[in-house]
Amino acid sequence: MSHFFAYMSRMKLIQRWGLMRNSHPENIQEHSLQVAMIAHGIAVIKNQMFNGQIIPERVAMLALFHDASEVITGDLATPIKYFNPEIKKAFQEIETVANHRLHKMLPEPLQDQYQAYFFPKQEDDQYWMIIKIADKISAYLKCLEELKVGNEEFKQAEKAILKDIRQYNLPEVEYFMDTYIPSFSLTLDELN
């Protein structure tokens, strides 16, 4: 018996943004889907418009599992995770232990197929950078959603995250931001 997918299903129980008042709670399962969709979109844009060589389906699959370790560790708030280098390093070590535990839950014949989702390889660095950017875009969208309903708690985060995204200065990211993000501020009637 393998507990792997039972653990993965618990992603819906891990809440994000624990230090902030939320008008709509967000869990890591829905967050991971959004990150995967954004990362896939950025990869397609990069390939079609900027001569990229990314496999969109691969970046999407890596993104689906990017926060999987949190079913064991929980979600550590960004201000704590990056408070100082020692805490960041310690948390990375905890995530690695959690990833090993999850990976070992898979039947041995399947472990190779899931290895890259839990243990980044150097040849996937370009994919993980897209996922990191998509993760930031997802956080930015959460800020927009909260601000749209009057939750000023996300005001500073929105500015800081947008600045981080723009600093990548990648044409595929700029295209994604300019083409898709404005729609997130519209109502359903305005979208129609």
N, C-alpha and C positions, 0 to 999 in steps of 0.2 A: 504494500500500500504506500502511495506517495501523497504527502501533504502539500505538494508544491502549489497546485491550483487552488486549494483551499486557502493557503496563505495569500496568494495573489488576489483572491476575491475579497480579502480583508483591506485592500487598498481603499475601498469605499468608506472605511471606518476611520481613516487617518485624516484628520482635519488640518488644513493649511491656515496660515495667518493667525496663529494662536494668540499673539500678543495684541491684536487689533480687533476692534469692534467691527463685525461684519453684518451687512444687511442680508447677505446671502452666503451661507457657509459653502466652502469649497473643499472637496476631498481630493486626495492624490490620484484616485482613479480617473475622475473627470479631468483633472489637471493634466494627467499623462496623455489622455486621448487628445486634448487640445494641443499639447506640445507636439505630439506625433503628427497631427494634421498640419500645424504651422511649419514644422521642420520639413515635412514632405513637400509642402507648397514652395518653400524657399529653395529646396533642391531642384524642383521642376523649373522654377524661374531661373536658377543658376544655369541649368543645362540648356534650356531653350533660348535664353536671352543673353547669357554671358559666358558661353563656351565652357560650361562646367562638365565634369565627368563624375557626377554623384549618382549613386543608385538610390532613387527616391524611396523605394520600398525598404531598403536597408536602413536608411536614416529614420524612417517611421518606426520600424521594429525596435531599433535601439532606443528610441525616444519612449516607446510604450513601457519600457522597463527601467527608465532612467532614475525613478524614485522608488523602485520596488523594495529596496532595503529598508524603507521607512515602515514596512509592515512589522518589522522587528524593532527598529530604533525609535519610531515615532518621527514626527516632523520637528526638527530643531529650527527655531526662528532665526532668520538671517542675521539680525544684530548680535545674537549669541554665537552663532556658527563662525562668524568672521570677526569676533571681538578682538582676538589676537592670534598670532600664528600658532601658538601652542594648542589653543582650543580647536582651531581649524584642522591641524594635523591629527589631533586625538580623535576628532569626529570622523575624519577620513578613515582612520584605522578601524573605528567602530563600524562604519559602513562596509568596509572590506570584510570584516568578520561576519556581518549580517549577510552579505552577498555570498560568502562561502557556505554559510548555513543553508540559504535558499537553494543554491546550486546543487548542494549535496542531497537535497530532497528529491531531485529528479532521479528517475531510474538511470542507472549507469549508461545504458545504450543511448540515452537522449542528452546526456550532459554536454557532449561536444557541440550539439546543435544550439545550446543556450549559453555557451561559454562567453561569447562576445557581448551578450546583454548584461553580464555581471562583471566582466573583467576587461576593461578597454584595452585594445591593442593599438600599437603605434600607427599601424596602417589605417586605422579608423579615426585618427585625430581630426581630420577635416569634417567627418560626420559628427563627432562629439562637439566641435565648435558650432556647427549649425544647431545642434540640440541645445547647447548653452544659450544661444541667441533666441531660439524659439521659446525656451524656458523664461527668458526675460520678457519676451513679447507677451507670453501668457500672463505673467505677473502684471505687466502694463495694462493688459485688457481687464484684469481684475480691478485694478485701480480705476480705470475708466468706468467700469460697471458700478463701483461703489460711489464714485463722485457723481454719477448720473442720478443717483437716488438721494443725493445730498449728504453723503457720509464724508465729511471733511477729514476724517481720520487718515484717508489715503492720499491727501493732497501732496505732502512732501515725498512720499514714496513714488507717486506718479512722475514727479519732476526728476527725481534721481534715477529712476529706471529708464525713462526716455533718454536722458543724457547718456546712460550706459549703452543703450541700444545704438544711438547715433554715433558713438565713438568707434564702433566697429567699421564704419565707413565702407561697407560692402555694397556694391550696386544691387545685388539681389535682395538684400535686407531693406535698402532704401526703397526699392520698387515695391516690396511687400508692404512696407509701412505706408507709403504714399497711395497705393492702390486699394488696400483692404481695410486699413485701420479707421479711416473716417466713417465708414458705415457703422461701426460699433457705437457711435454716439447718436445714432438715429433711432427713432421709435419704430415699431412694426409698421405703422401706417406710412411713415416716411420711407421705409424700405420697399413698400409696395408701390 
